[in-house]
Amino acid sequence: MDPDRVRLGSAVTALLVVLLAGVGVADVRGQATSELSSFPFLRMEASARAAALGGAFGAVGGGDVNVLFYNPAGLDSLSHRTVSASYISHFAGADAGSVVYGHHVDRWSTTIGAGIRFLSWDDFDGRNVQGEPTGSFGAGDLAVTLGASRAYRSRWRYGANLNMIYSSIETARASALTMDAGVRYHRPEQLLTIGASVHHTGVTLDGFAGGSEQLPFDVRVSASKKLAHAPFRFVLTAYDLTGWGTGVIGGSTVDHVLGHLVLGTELSLGEVVDLRLGYNHRRSTELAVAERLDLAGIGLGFGLHISRLSVDYAYNSWSTTGGLHQFTLRSSI
């Protein structure tokens, strides 16, 4: 039997194991989906490169340490001593961002990563039931992630994250402890990477109303393919795979299928400039205004690479609401 076919069959089997494990967890937890959950800030893109690709980032590696948040198995030795910082000015006066660092430990044959994601809001004006002012109050969210990945033979990696999540609104508090797990299969001779990951399975430590919060559980399968004789990379992520009936409200069968897919492409102009484009069909159908040409669901961006420093920018359209500008600085230190 062809050994390449055996290896590819093993890859598919392992990816299916991760996928079915995630579905099993979702069955126990009542088929929760990532779209209907507490801690929604965790669904924001962690870096400008990922945002420009629409979030299709689970099989993108190459030393980009932000893959920690999309598939912990994507961390590898190319992430050694790499730091990344992202910032986005969100709507309604909210500021969000992330900081992440990767480090490879030779004696353990393990790559570790640590990251922080945050969202902070401007102060709100409080009112009592009579509508009288009670002073201002704040709100914010924070998630701390610790992760590690290891190689298995020459083509495989596996990894896991531990996430500590905290949210507050005035005096109300909520916190949770969750785990991510993933695998990655890489065939360098075919410029192909496939990954599968399970996100945010865990427990609520404190709830806003004293009960349990619904966690942003998600199961994803991702692929990345570079062309051998053209400077293109094509990426795809299938997400929210435990909620097939919640793709696009009121949509057709095609809408439901596309509502679980994110597509992206990256064009490399030499070693200095990358151009990026992504598309999220669910966001497009939910936000687009039918009466006019609308870019809702489209992500655009570029990357500049100068020596050890990379600067990434992304613009994501939210239709008449406006657009989000995101910046990321990445560097080896």
Secondary structure by P-SEA (a helix, b strand, c coil): ccaaaaaaaaaaaaaaaaaaaaaaaaaaaccccccccccccccccccaaaaaaccccccccccccccccccccccccccccbbbbbbbbccccccccbbbbbbbbccccbbbbbbcccccccbbbbbccccccccccccbbbbbbbbbbbbccccbbbcbbbbbbbbbcccbbbbbcbbbbbbbbbbccccccccccccccccccccccccccccccccccbbbbbbccccbbbbbbbccccccccccccccaaaaaacccccbbbbbccccbbbbccccaaaaaacccccccccccbbbbbbbbcccbbbbbbbbbccccbbbbbbbbbbcc
